[in-house]
Amino acid sequence: MSLTSTVPEPEVAQPVPIKRLLSLDTLRGFDMFWIMGGDEIFYALAKTTSWSWALFMADQLTHPAWNGFRFYDLIFPLFLFMAGVSTPFSLDGRIARGEDKSKLARKIVSRGITLVILGIILNNGIFQKPLAEMRFGSVLGRIGLAGMFAQLIYLYAGKRASYVWFFVILLGYWAAMMLIPVPGCGAGVLTMECSLAGYLDRLLMPGKLYLTVHDPEGLLSTIPAICNALLGIYAGTVLKNQSKTASRKIIHLVGLGLAFIGLSLLWDVVFPINKNLWTSSFVCVTGGCSLLLLSIFYWIIDVKGYKKWTILFTVIGMNSILIYMSGLVVSFEHASEFFFGGLIKHLDSVPLKAVLTVLGMLFMKWLFLYFLYTKKVFLRV
């Protein structure tokens, strides 16, 4: 992990900005916007106004208790998907030049392990908890492991074999979850207490689990997450293909996205869409939505050339891991209170005060990232 003040060629296995795909950086920033506090705007409006549209948006920015799908469920797998999109751009040229695959693999594995370690630190701090109280599953850990295995598959198996791996993983995970019995529960019981994924989490993961008997970033459920990154890799190969026109690329990705969403709805009947279990149907619906979003951003930005607005999100996307972890050491809420608190408290409108409080915090985060952006300082893992 390092801070750099240059803009080098994209490092292997690193979902960093790609100059030819401004849409990818913008989409990554749009994705991270909701994590860094964009969701709080609608929570504040729903709490202070009870407007129907605000209540709907606030509901979409929460996770279902178990089965089901909402917009907020897309944020995590979309980031994994985008890490995959960047892979062909960073790997293909190196492979074509005959670079040692083992050297490339070491970089991929090193980044994966680093993200796992950062995830553990984000969950537990540094030497602050005894081993038994530490949580080892994490969002960063899943991004690191799933992205790592997807890139290793692409590196060693090649493009066509990657497609086989994609379906073998999804079908194999479905078969394992439905056919392998769990002691005291039997086979195919997809509850928090009785699923195979939860059972293996309790059996194999050290420390504590996020949901006591289950961890949404557990071991077995990380395996199907590899497919989100593999689907992103496929999308990257489509966008990188110089023999296709931009319109054909968009039609290809949109058609594939709609097909995966349709497949997810069919699969949901027998293997419910479930983020906690990261079911195969969940991979399909999030993969399909990711393809559609990438197509929209690619068409607007890289094809039609509407780029001026992208700065709002690119400054976030280019330092996505930094802003995700920054809350460990920086209090943007206190900074916002210092600059805007005095003005906000004199307002009469409760909804306006609530929204401006959130916007102040978001502005301080964005300003921090914009300063780093202007100095060309990016956190690289």
C-alpha positions in Angstrom: 0.0 0.0 0.0 1.4 3.4 -0.9 0.5 7.0 -1.7 1.7 8.2 -5.0 1.9 11.6 -6.6 2.0 10.4 -10.1 -0.4 8.9 -12.5 1.3 5.7 -13.8 0.0 3.0 -16.0 -2.6 1.0 -14.1 -1.0 -1.6 -11.9 -2.0 -5.2 -12.3 -4.9 -6.3 -10.1 -5.5 -2.7 -9.2 -8.9 -1.2 -9.9 -7.4 2.3 -10.5 -8.5 4.8 -13.1 -8.1 3.9 -16.8 -7.6 6.9 -19.0 -9.5 5.4 -21.9 -12.5 4.7 -19.7 -13.5 7.8 -17.8 -16.9 6.2 -17.4 -15.4 3.5 -15.2 -13.8 6.1 -12.8 -17.1 8.0 -12.8 -19.2 4.9 -12.1 -16.8 3.9 -9.3 -17.2 7.3 -7.8 -21.0 7.1 -8.1 -20.9 3.8 -6.3 -18.7 5.1 -3.5 -20.8 8.2 -3.1 -23.6 6.2 -1.5 -21.1 4.5 0.9 -19.5 7.8 1.9 -22.8 9.3 3.0 -25.1 9.9 0.0 -27.6 7.5 1.6 -27.9 9.8 4.6 -29.6 12.5 2.5 -32.6 10.3 2.0 -32.6 8.9 5.6 -32.7 12.5 6.8 -35.6 13.5 4.5 -37.6 10.3 5.3 -37.1 11.0 9.0 -38.1 14.6 9.0 -40.7 14.8 6.2 -42.4 11.4 5.7 -42.6 12.2 2.0 -43.5 9.1 0.1 -40.7 9.3 -2.4 -38.2 10.0 0.4 -39.5 7.0 2.3 -39.2 4.8 -0.9 -35.6 6.0 -1.5 -34.6 5.5 2.1 -36.0 2.0 2.0 -34.1 1.2 -1.2 -30.9 2.4 0.6 -31.2 -0.4 3.2 -30.6 -4.1 3.0 -33.5 -6.7 3.2 -33.6 -8.7 6.4 -32.8 -11.9 4.5 -34.2 -12.7 1.0 -34.9 -10.0 -1.6 -33.1 -7.2 -3.4 -32.8 -3.4 -3.0 -30.6 -0.8 -4.7 -28.3 -0.7 -1.7 -27.5 -4.4 -2.3 -25.9 -3.4 -5.6 -23.1 -1.2 -4.2 -20.8 -3.9 -3.0 -21.0 -6.3 -6.0 -20.8 -3.3 -8.4 -17.4 -2.4 -7.0 -16.2 -6.0 -7.5 -17.6 -5.9 -11.0 -15.6 -2.7 -11.8 -12.4 -4.2 -10.4 -13.0 -6.9 -13.0 -13.6 -4.4 -15.8 -10.1 -2.9 -15.3 -8.4 -6.3 -15.5 -8.1 -6.8 -19.3 -6.7 -3.2 -19.7 -4.0 -3.8 -17.1 -3.2 -7.5 -17.9 -3.6 -8.0 -21.6 -0.7 -5.8 -22.7 1.7 -7.2 -20.1 0.8 -10.8 -21.2 1.2 -9.9 -24.9 4.7 -8.5 -24.1 5.6 -11.8 -22.6 5.9 -10.6 -19.0 6.4 -13.5 -16.5 3.0 -14.7 -15.3 4.3 -15.7 -12.0 5.4 -12.1 -11.3 2.0 -10.8 -12.3 0.4 -13.5 -10.1 2.5 -12.3 -7.1 1.2 -8.8 -7.6 -2.3 -10.0 -7.8 -2.0 -12.2 -4.6 -0.1 -9.4 -2.8 -3.0 -6.9 -3.4 -5.6 -9.5 -2.4 -3.8 -10.2 0.9 -3.3 -6.5 1.6 -7.0 -5.8 1.2 -7.8 -8.7 3.6 -5.5 -7.2 6.2 -6.9 -3.7 5.7 -10.4 -5.2 6.2 -9.4 -6.8 9.5 -7.9 -3.5 10.7 -11.0 -1.5 9.6 -13.2 -4.0 11.6 -11.1 -4.2 14.7 -8.5 -1.5 14.9 -4.8 -2.3 15.6 -4.3 -4.5 18.6 -7.5 -3.2 20.2 -9.4 -6.5 20.6 -8.5 -10.0 21.8 -8.6 -12.7 19.0 -11.9 -14.1 20.2 -13.7 -10.7 19.8 -12.2 -9.9 16.4 -14.3 -10.1 13.2 -12.2 -11.4 10.3 -14.8 -11.2 7.5 -15.0 -7.9 5.8 -16.0 -6.0 2.6 -12.4 -5.2 1.7 -11.5 -8.8 2.4 -14.1 -10.1 0.0 -13.1 -7.6 -2.6 -9.5 -8.7 -2.2 -10.1 -12.5 -2.3 -12.8 -12.5 -5.0 -11.0 -10.1 -7.2 -7.7 -12.0 -6.7 -9.1 -15.4 -7.7 -11.0 -13.9 -10.7 -7.8 -12.3 -12.0 -5.8 -15.5 -11.4 -8.4 -17.4 -13.4 -8.1 -14.9 -16.2 -4.3 -14.9 -16.1 -3.8 -18.6 -16.2 -7.0 -20.0 -17.7 -7.6 -17.4 -20.4 -10.8 -15.8 -21.7 -12.8 -18.8 -22.8 -12.0 -20.9 -19.8 -13.0 -18.0 -17.6 -16.5 -18.3 -19.0 -16.6 -22.0 -18.0 -15.3 -21.1 -14.5 -18.1 -18.6 -14.2 -20.9 -21.1 -14.7 -19.2 -23.9 -12.8 -18.8 -21.7 -9.8 -22.5 -20.5 -9.9 -23.9 -24.0 -10.5 -21.5 -25.7 -8.0 -22.4 -23.2 -5.3 -26.1 -23.8 -5.9 -25.6 -27.6 -5.7 -23.5 -27.3 -2.5 -26.0 -25.1 -0.7 -29.0 -27.3 -1.7 -27.5 -30.8 -1.4 -24.9 -30.9 1.4 -26.7 -31.5 4.7 -26.0 -29.3 7.8 -26.0 -31.1 11.1 -29.3 -30.7 12.9 -30.9 -29.0 9.9 -30.6 -31.2 6.8 -29.8 -30.1 3.3 -31.2 -27.1 1.4 -32.4 -25.1 4.4 -31.4 -21.5 3.5 -32.0 -19.8 6.8 -29.3 -17.9 8.8 -28.9 -20.7 11.3 -29.2 -23.7 8.9 -27.5 -22.6 5.7 -24.3 -24.4 4.7 -22.5 -21.0 4.4 -23.4 -20.1 8.0 -22.5 -23.6 9.3 -19.0 -23.4 7.7 -18.5 -19.8 9.0 -19.2 -21.1 12.6 -16.9 -24.1 12.0 -14.0 -22.5 10.3 -13.8 -18.7 10.9 -11.9 -17.5 13.9 -13.1 -14.7 16.2 -16.7 -13.6 16.1 -19.2 -13.5 13.2 -21.1 -10.4 12.3 -24.5 -11.9 12.8 -23.4 -14.3 15.6 -24.4 -17.5 13.7 -23.5 -16.2 10.2 -21.2 -13.7 8.5 -22.3 -11.9 5.3 -18.7 -11.8 4.3 -17.9 -15.4 5.3 -15.8 -18.0 3.6 -18.1 -20.1 1.4 -20.2 -17.1 0.2 -17.0 -15.5 -1.0 -16.7 -18.1 -3.8 -19.7 -17.0 -5.9 -18.5 -13.4 -5.5 -15.6 -14.3 -7.8 -18.3 -14.4 -10.5 -19.1 -10.7 -10.1 -15.5 -9.9 -10.9 -15.4 -12.5 -13.7 -18.4 -10.8 -15.3 -16.6 -7.5 -15.0 -13.6 -9.0 -16.7 -15.8 -10.1 -19.6 -17.3 -6.6 -19.8 -13.8 -5.2 -19.9 -12.9 -7.4 -22.8 -16.0 -6.2 -24.7 -15.1 -2.6 -24.2 -11.5 -3.2 -25.1 -12.3 -4.9 -28.4 -11.3 -2.5 -31.1 -13.1 -4.5 -33.8 -16.5 -3.5 -32.4 -18.2 -0.1 -32.7 -19.3 1.7 -29.6 -22.9 1.1 -30.4 -22.4 -2.7 -30.8 -20.5 -2.8 -27.5 -23.4 -1.1 -25.7 -26.0 -3.3 -27.3 -24.0 -6.4 -26.4 -23.6 -5.3 -22.7 -27.3 -4.1 -22.4 -28.6 -7.4 -23.9 -26.4 -9.5 -21.6 -27.4 -7.4 -18.6 -31.1 -7.9 -19.3 -30.5 -11.6 -19.8 -28.8 -12.0 -16.5 -31.6 -10.1 -14.7 -34.1 -12.4 -16.3 -32.1 -15.4 -15.3 -32.0 -14.1 -11.7 -35.7 -13.9 -11.6 -36.1 -17.5 -12.8 -33.4 -18.8 -10.4 -34.9 -16.9 -7.5 -37.8 -19.4 -7.5 -35.5 -22.2 -6.4 -32.4 -20.3 -5.1 -33.6 -17.0 -3.6 -31.9 -13.7 -4.2 -30.0 -13.2 -1.0 -27.0 -10.9 -0.4 -26.1 -12.5 3.0 -25.6 -15.9 1.2 -24.4 -14.3 -2.0 -26.6 -16.8 -3.9 -26.1 -17.5 -7.6 -29.4 -15.6 -8.3 -27.9 -12.6 -6.4 -24.8 -12.8 -8.6 -27.0 -12.7 -11.7 -29.2 -9.8 -10.7 -26.3 -7.7 -9.4 -24.2 -8.6 -12.5 -27.0 -7.7 -14.8 -27.6 -4.4 -13.1 -23.8 -3.7 -13.2 -23.7 -4.3 -16.9 -26.6 -1.9 -17.5 -25.1 0.8 -15.3 -21.7 0.5 -17.1 -23.4 0.7 -20.4 -25.3 3.9 -19.4 -22.1 5.6 -18.1 -20.1 4.4 -21.1 -22.7 5.8 -23.5 -23.1 9.1 -21.8 -19.4 9.8 -21.1 -17.1 7.9 -23.5 -19.5 7.8 -26.5 -21.6 11.0 -26.3 -18.8 13.0 -24.7 -20.7 14.5 -21.8 -17.8 14.8 -19.4 -17.9 18.1 -17.5 -20.1 16.7 -14.7 -17.9 13.6 -14.1 -15.5 15.5 -11.8 -18.2 15.2 -9.1 -17.6 11.5 -9.0 -14.2 10.8 -10.5 -12.4 12.5 -7.5 -14.2 9.9 -5.3 -13.6 7.0 -7.6 -9.9 7.6 -7.9 -9.4 7.3 -4.2 -12.2 4.9 -3.4 -10.3 2.8 -0.8 -8.9 5.8 0.9 -12.3 7.4 1.5 -13.7 4.1 2.6 -11.1 3.8 5.3 -10.7 7.5 6.2 -13.3 7.4 8.9 -10.7 5.6 11.1 -8.6 8.7 11.4 -10.5 11.7 10.1 -13.7 13.2 11.6 -15.4 14.9 8.7 -18.5 15.4 10.8 -16.5 17.6 13.2 -15.0 19.5 10.3 -18.5 20.1 8.8 -19.8 21.2 12.2 -16.9 23.7 12.5 -17.6 25.3 9.1 -21.3 25.0 8.7 -22.8 24.2 12.1 -23.3 27.8 13.2 -25.3 28.6 10.0 -27.3 25.5 10.0 -28.6 25.8 13.6 -30.2 29.2 12.7 -32.4 27.7 10.0 -36.1 27.1 10.9 -36.8 24.2 8.5 -36.1 20.9 10.2 -35.8 18.9 6.9 -33.5 21.6 5.5 -31.3 21.5 8.6 -31.1 17.7 8.4 -30.2 17.6 4.7 -27.6 20.5 5.0 -25.9 18.7 7.9 -25.4 15.7 5.7 -24.4 17.8 2.7 -21.8 19.6 4.8 -20.2 16.3 5.8 -20.2 15.1 2.2 -18.7 18.4 1.0 -15.8 18.1 3.5 -15.1 14.6 2.3 -15.3 15.6 -1.4 -13.1 18.7 -0.7 -10.5 16.4 0.9 -10.6 14.1 -2.1 -10.5 17.0 -4.6 -7.3 18.3 -2.9 -5.7 14.9 -3.3 -6.9 14.8 -6.9 -5.4 18.1 -7.8 -2.1 17.0 -6.2 -2.3 13.7 -8.1 -2.1 11.8 -4.8 -3.8 8.4 -4.9 -3.9 5.5 -2.4 -2.6 2.4 -4.2 -2.9 -1.1 -2.8 
